[in-house]
Amino acid sequence: MKNKEIKQLENLGLDSEQIEIYYALVSDLSRRHTVEQAEMLALYIILSANAITNSIFDKDF
């Protein structure tokens, strides 16, 4: 993991656990896709999951 990449991911609001998941997804997805495609797919998955989680916990029950 490069410090510049980690800083960019942190600037998107990802915590260390989400960054680890991102890199695991990139590693797995790059077997079937180009590295650029794998990075974009992984970022989409992580940000979507983050948005879903935030919307669930922002609701008043």
N, C-alpha and C positions, 0 to 999 in steps of 0.2 A: 504494500500500500504506500502510495506516495503522499507526502505531507500536503502537497498542493491539492490533490484529489480529496483527501480527507477534509481539508478546510472548506472546499467547495460543497461537499456533502453536508458538513455541519452548518454552513450558511443557508442551506435549504431547510434546516430545522431537524435534521436527522441526529439521533443520539448514537452512542458507540455500538449498541446492540443492533440497531437498524443498519449501520454501516457494515458491520460484520455480515449480516444477512444479505446486503447488497452485493458484497464481494463473493459470497457463496453462490448467489444467483448468477452473477456474471460468469463465474467459473463453470457452472453447470450449463448455462445457456450458450456459452461460446463453443460448445461441442457441436452444436447444430447451426449456429449463426455466426456471422462475423463478430469480431470483438465490439465494434461500434453498435451493431444491432443488439448484442447481448447487454451492453451497458444501458442502452435506451430502454430495453424491455425491463431490465432489473430496476431501473429508476422509476419507470411507470408503475411497476408492481408495488414497490416500497411506498411511493407517494400516494398511490390509491389506497393501500392498506392503512396508511397514516391518516388519510382524510376520513375513511370509514370509521376508524377507531375514535377520532376526534368528534365526529358527528354523533356517535353513540354516547360518548361520555358527556357531551355538551347538553344533551336532552335532560329535561327535568322529569323524573318519574313520580 
